[in-house]
Amino acid sequence: MKNFRNTIETELEKLDNRWQALPLKTQCRYVIILFAFYLTMGVGVLVKVCYDLGKEDRQMEISHIESPSISEGSSARKDSTIINYKKYRNGRERK
């Protein structure tokens, strides 16, 4: 775990040194570009929420995420690699 932490710290130190090596004007330009992108994404989400709430039914559609492998109307196939461990005790199948 310490090796992993040291690796991350050295990589972050390299990135910080590269950032500090950039001219101040370039640093400001990058920060402004990233802020503008973040602001654009935020405004886009706000517009989408207002659009969804402005529909006739005035409700946002919230639903569960469904697995694409299991569709309605077809039988659910179990993957052969999945093992139900509740059926086994000490390596033997329960009855």
Beta strands, then each sheet from edge to edge (+ up, - down):
strand 1: 88-89
strand 2: 92-93
sheet 1: 1+ 2-
end
